[in-house]
Amino acid sequence: MVFVPLLILAISNPACREFGEVALHSNLQLETLVESSGLALSKQFKSIVWTHNDSGDGPIFYAFTLAGEAMGQVELDGVSAADWEGMAIGPCGEQTCLYAGDIGSSRREASEMLIWRIVEPRPPGPGQSLSLQAERLVVSFEDPPFDAEGLAADPQNGDLILIEKSLAPIFRAYRLPADAWQSGSYAAEILDRIQLHGGLEASLVTQADIDPSGAELFIGTYSGGFLLPVLRRDGRISGFGEAKAGPIYGQGQCEAAAYGVDGLSLWFTCEAADTPLAVARCAELNSSEPAPAESCSCSGVGSGWWLLFVWLLGRKRGSV
């Protein structure tokens, strides 16, 4: 008898079980930042956050300290910025990249969207500017027009998750694989359909991020926040579990959120001339117990002893 190992589809727990209330932390101090619609916290440079303006500005990433001090800007050379609406940070090979999604409603008549990335640079410093070349990924859809503001990077492998902005409480989610950058284009296929429950707070997704462990997706609307377990198959995201309520910051038109580097905080910015940077900190840590396995035709296994038993059983049968 040939022993065939079980295929395990498991999800892990994020670091935080429940977040507390959102509170204003600081204001991002720069006159040219008036419509912050993307946010990412650096994993390389301590206490640095990146953001960008909505449509109307150039292709610029702005760096700040968590205290709100401007730390310079990075301009993407030769890049368009019709409607930058989503931002992410995540692995790109052996490095870390910043991603900007030109995915907003001003491109709604187009059959494709653009995502740009650069290797995360060191912030140039107060009043300083840096110009860098960027890579481009052209994303096409079978059923345009398409509008999106939710963009997140999988911290485990660099895949991108794109979530549409819709009035309906059901949103299409797409996975853009990390290897798509090798060809520079990708025909998007639906990964999952996320359903939220509620009224207006369950429509129009404007913000998204994945926690540093890769176990949880945060999505936010103008008035609601939601936390969803990340399901994986063979190490890649295969879908999302049932949503539960999460924090949200609603002092203005808020369209950007990002996890802290340890997963124990969620940060928010809004489109405002005096740009707020708000934070919800973890109120209850998660236990170390593994989360339930994703339902499938196989059995989820939560114990190394059970795996050892199955392996030994297979060897015994194979020797008969």
N, C-alpha and C positions, 0 to 999 in steps of 0.2 A: 504494500500500500504506500502510495506517495503522500506525504504529509504536506498539506497546503496551509500556510499560516493564515490566521484570521485577519481581515482588514478592519482596522480600528478607526472609527471616525469620532474623535474625541475633541472636546473643547476644554480649555483651561480657564481658570478664574482670573479676572483682573485684580490688581492690587487693592482697589477700593470697592467695598460693597455698597456704600451710600455716601453721597456728597451732601454737604451742608448748604446753607443759603449763599447766594452770590453777593459779594460786596465789592464796592469800588476799591481798587488797589492803588492806582495812580492815573495820571493822564499823559498820553504820548505827546511830547512837547515839540511840535513842528508845524509851522504855519501851512506848509504845502500838503500836509496829510489831513484831508477833510472828509474822505469817504472810505475809511478802512473797511475792506471787504474780504480780507484774507489774513490768516494768522498762523504762525508756526514758532515753536520754541526750540532754540538751538540745542542740539545734543552734544556739540563740540565746545561751544563757548558759553561759559557759565553766566546765567542771568541775562541772556540775550534773546530778544524776540524779534521776529521779522513780520512785516506787513506790507500791504500795497493798497493803492487807491483803486476805486471802482473806475468805470469808463471816464474818459476826459483827461486822464493823466498819461504820462509816458510809461514805457515798460520798466518800472523801477521797483526794486525791493528796498524798503526802509528798515534800518536796524535801530533798536532801542534797548536800553536796560529795562529791567522790570520796574525800576523807579521812574521810568518815563523819559530818561535822558536820551536825546537823539545821538546815535553813534555812526552816522553817515549813511550813504545810499549806494546801491549797486544798480547800474543801468545795463540792460541787456541790449547789446549792440546789434542794430539792424532788425530788431524785433518789433512786431506790431502789438498793439494793446487795445483792440476794439472794445472789449468788455471783460476785463479780468474779474472773475467772480469767485474763484476758488484757489486756495493755496495749500500746499502740503510740504512736509519734510520727511525724508526717508532714505533708505539705502539705495545706492546705484553702483553695483559692483562692490568694490572694497571701500567706496567713499560714501559720503552723505550728500544728497542733492536737495535743492529747493525747487519746487514745482509751482508753476503758475498756470491756471486754467483760463484760457480765453473762451469761455463756455457760456456766457450770459445771453440775455434776451436779445441784445443787438445783433447777434449772429443767428437769430431764430429762423431766418429765411434760408440760411445756408444748410447744405446737406452734410457738412463736416465741421468739426471744431478743432482748435489748436491747443496743445499743451506744451509749455516750454519748461526746460530745466537747466540748471547750472549746478556745478559742484559748489557746495556752500563755502563761501569765502570768509576770511576773517573780516569783521566789520571795519571799514576804513578809518573810522573815528569821527568825532564831532565836526560837522561842516565839510567833511571830505566826501569825494565821489569816486567810484570805481566803475569801469566799463569792462564787461565780459561778454564773450561769445556764448551763445546758448544753443542747445539742441532742441529740435522741434519734432513733435509727434502729431501727425494728422489723424484724427479720429472720425470715421464715417459711420453713419447710421442707416439702417434699412428703412426706418419710418420717420424721417424728418418732417416738420421742423422739431427741434429739440432744444430745451432750455434747462440749464443746470447751474447750481451754485455750490453743490456739495462735492468736495474733492478730498480724498484721504489716501495716504500711502500705507501699505502694509509693512510694518517694521520688520517682519520676518524675511521678506524676499523682494521688496521694492515694487510689487504690483500696485497699481492705482485702482481705487474704487471711486466711481463717478455716480452720483445720485441726482436724478432729475428733480426739477422744481415744478410742482403740479398743484392745482387747486384740489384735486382728489386726494383722499387720504391713503392712496396706494401709489408707491413710487417705484419706478424701474431703477435697478442698480446694475451697473456694468463693472466688470473687472477688465482692466487694461494691463496685460501681462508685462513684466519688466523686460522681457526679450523683444517686445514690439519696437523698442527704440533702435534695435539693430537695423530694421528696415525703414523706420521713420513713419510708418503708417499702420493703421489697424482698423479693421471692420468690426465695430463693437457688437457684441452679442449679450443679451440679457443674462445676468448672473442670478438675480432674484427679484422678486417683487415684495417690497417692504410695505406692510400695512400698519398704520397707526390708528388708534381709537381715540375719539374725542370730537370736538367741534373745530373751530377755526385754528386752534392750537395744533391740530393734526394735519395741517396743509401748508404748502409752500416751504419746502426744506431749503434753508439758506446757508447751513453750516454743517460740517462733518469732520470727524477725526477718529483715528483708531488709537487705542491706548498703547503705551510702549511695549507691553507684553504681546500685543496682537490678539488679545482675547475679547475685546469689547469695542463696539462702534458707538460713537456718540453722534446723533444727528439733532439739529436744532431748527426750529421754525422761528417766525417772528415772536411767538408767544409761548412756545413749548419746547422742552428738552426731553430727549429719549435716549435710553441706553439699551443696546441690543447685543446679545452674545454673538460672537463670531464663530461660525461653524467651519471646519476645515476637513478636507480630504487630501491625503498625500501631501500635507504641509501647506496647501493653498486654500484660500478662502473659497468655500462652496456655497455659502448662503449665510443667513442671519436668523437668530432665534426670536422669540417673542419680546417685544419692546416693553420696557418699564419706564416709569417717569424718572427724569433726571433734572438737573439744574438748568436754568436759563436766565440770561440777563436781558431785561427789556427796557432799559432807559434810553430809548431812541431806536433808530433803525439798525438793529444789530444783526450782522451777517457773517461773523467769523468766530470760530471757537477752536481751541487746541488743548490737548492734554499737557500737563507738566511732564518733565523728563522722567519722573519716577511713577507717574500714573496716579499720584495722590492729590492732584489738583486739576481743575478745568478752568481755562482762561477765555475771556471774551473781549472783543472790541466791537465798536459801533461806528456807523457813518455819522460823524459829527466833527465840527471844526475843532472843538476841544475834546480830542479823541479819548474816550475812557478805556482803561484797561482794568477789567474786573476779574475776580477769581472766586471759585467755589472750592473749598478745601475738603478733603476726605473727613467724614464724620464717623465712619465705621469701616475698619479694615476687613478684608475678606479673610476667611479661614484658609488653611492650606489644603483643605479637602478638594479633590478634583471635581469639576462640574460634571453633570450627566453627559453621556455620549450622545452624539447626533443619532436620531432614529434611523435605522436602515435594516436590511434583511439579515445582517450579521449581528453579532452580540458585542455591545460595548464592554470593554474590560477595564476595570478600575484597580486591579491588583496585580502586581508582578508575580505573586504566588500562583494566581490562576493561569497566567501565561506559561509559567514553568510547568504546571500540571498538564496543560494541553500539549506542550512540546514533548514532554516525557511520554504521554499517551500515544502520540503520533509515532515516536521512535519504537515503542513497544509493539504497536500494530505492524509497523513496517518490518519488524524482525520475524514475524510469524510466517 
